[in-house]
Amino acid sequence: MAPDTAERYLRFAATQARGQSPAYDMLAGRIAGDAELLALIERLPEPKRQPNLLFGAVRFLGGPIGDYQAFRAWTSAEWPRVQRTMRGWSTQTNEPGRCATLLPVLAALPQPLALIEVGASAGLCLHPDRYRYRYDDGPVFGPADSPVVLECRTAGPLTPPGRVPRVAWRAGIDLNPLDVHSADDVRWLESLVWPEQHERLRRLRGAVGVARAEPAHLVTGDLTQALDGLLAHVPAGATPVVFHSAVLAYLPIEARESFAGRALDLPGHWISNEAPGVLPSVERHLPRPAPADRAVFVLALDGRPLAFTGPHGQSLDWFA
Ligand SMILES: C[S@@+](CC[C@H](N)C(=O)[O-])C[C@H]1O[C@@H](n2cnc3c(N)ncnc32)[C@H](O)[C@@H]1O
């Protein structure tokens, strides 16, 4: 029964949840051996069968996740609502922590900046100037009244900037921008944070408060088409910076590379922060292979890799 879905849940447990979320590790492992639940999940279109989407939906609806029997009984009984939620929402995890890995690049560009994030979700990465930062054991810097402090461990020849960039303008594109003023959208974002990751939840809530106070201009569209419209509005005197993290994997490979070619021709700069393998044209310039024992992204400026980064912004391994 459904070997590929079972395999997907087992792989999720072993390679993503283990060591990060005991609850999701347990649930995914047990689902992989539960023919009835697998049969329900298999009724969904293939892209909607993701463990993260199922667990996010159950938590969004208030279902139990700590005990497998309670989880399976509740999920089976509430399947019409669960599947509707899974069909209606997507995994749009917005991680403001990634600003800690973007910051050294942003701070080194000619200021002020006009930021355009493609695949922005709720736009929480569009406020790098509104968060505080701490690299290793260094001082905390950034606006003193910010509710968000981002911590980042570094390796390699990097001198952390010590100041936040000046942002003259901020805008984003998403197929489905989430609205920080919508209680449902924010609750969905919260449901996507893994249950044991209390610090991530705290900073998400802080970042939502920041974005509510100064919303970025978010437009609905496909990043392969909507970019020119936004670039036309960049204020004079600001450096346009197009950036993205954890986004291009959603596109077919040809569309990713065609976007990369376009991004290299843009006025200003292009910062990518994506998993290894997502952009082969960037990866071929890596000075060393990505580590095999932990998940990383590749941070690149104008197609040239600068560092491996922790996927949630928790680390920055700068290249020589
Ligand atoms: C995993 S989220 C990452 C959000 C944000 N970049 C971050 O780092 O926190 C990926 C986002 O990309 C958006 N996305 C995927 N394909 C897209 C496309 N072709 N055009 C615009 N947005 C897209 C999704 O809707 C989702 O909000």
Ligand as a Chemical Component Dictionary entry (heavy atoms), coordinates in Angstrom:
data_LIG
# 
_chem_comp.id                   LIG 
_chem_comp.type                 NON-POLYMER 
_chem_comp.pdbx_formal_charge   0 
_chem_comp.three_letter_code    LIG 
# 
loop_
_chem_comp_atom.comp_id 
_chem_comp_atom.atom_id 
_chem_comp_atom.alt_atom_id 
_chem_comp_atom.type_symbol 
_chem_comp_atom.charge 
_chem_comp_atom.model_Cartn_x 
_chem_comp_atom.model_Cartn_y 
_chem_comp_atom.model_Cartn_z 
_chem_comp_atom.pdbx_ordinal 
LIG C1  C1  C 0  9.346  28.114 1.936  1  
LIG S1  S1  S 1  8.610  29.671 1.595  2  
LIG C2  C2  C 0  10.007 30.747 1.912  3  
LIG C3  C3  C 0  9.575  32.136 2.287  4  
LIG C4  C4  C 0  10.699 33.144 2.517  5  
LIG N1  N1  N 0  11.494 33.308 1.321  6  
LIG C5  C5  C 0  11.593 32.771 3.665  7  
LIG O1  O1  O 0  12.791 32.506 3.425  8  
LIG O2  O2  O -1 11.153 32.751 4.801  9  
LIG C6  C6  C 0  8.547  29.677 -0.192 10 
LIG C7  C7  C 0  7.609  30.731 -0.765 11 
LIG O3  O3  O 0  7.834  30.807 -2.184 12 
LIG C8  C8  C 0  6.572  31.022 -2.799 13 
LIG N2  N2  N 0  6.690  30.623 -4.210 14 
LIG C9  C9  C 0  6.896  29.379 -4.703 15 
LIG N3  N3  N 0  6.941  29.413 -6.053 16 
LIG C10 C10 C 0  6.758  30.706 -6.418 17 
LIG C11 C11 C 0  6.689  31.374 -7.680 18 
LIG N4  N4  N 0  6.825  30.712 -8.831 19 
LIG N5  N5  N 0  6.492  32.709 -7.690 20 
LIG C12 C12 C 0  6.347  33.385 -6.510 21 
LIG N6  N6  N 0  6.396  32.801 -5.297 22 
LIG C13 C13 C 0  6.604  31.475 -5.247 23 
LIG C14 C14 C 0  5.620  30.187 -1.979 24 
LIG O4  O4  O 0  4.272  30.622 -2.154 25 
LIG C15 C15 C 0  6.143  30.421 -0.557 26 
LIG O5  O5  O 0  5.513  31.514 0.066  27 
# 
loop_
_chem_comp_bond.comp_id 
_chem_comp_bond.atom_id_1 
_chem_comp_bond.atom_id_2 
_chem_comp_bond.value_order 
_chem_comp_bond.pdbx_ordinal 
LIG C1  S1  SING 1  
LIG S1  C2  SING 2  
LIG S1  C6  SING 3  
LIG C2  C3  SING 4  
LIG C3  C4  SING 5  
LIG C4  N1  SING 6  
LIG C4  C5  SING 7  
LIG C5  O1  DOUB 8  
LIG C5  O2  SING 9  
LIG C6  C7  SING 10 
LIG C7  O3  SING 11 
LIG C7  C15 SING 12 
LIG O3  C8  SING 13 
LIG C8  N2  SING 14 
LIG C8  C14 SING 15 
LIG N2  C9  SING 16 
LIG N2  C13 SING 17 
LIG C9  N3  DOUB 18 
LIG N3  C10 SING 19 
LIG C10 C11 SING 20 
LIG C10 C13 DOUB 21 
LIG C11 N4  SING 22 
LIG C11 N5  DOUB 23 
LIG N5  C12 SING 24 
LIG C12 N6  DOUB 25 
LIG N6  C13 SING 26 
LIG C14 O4  SING 27 
LIG C14 C15 SING 28 
LIG C15 O5  SING 29 
# 
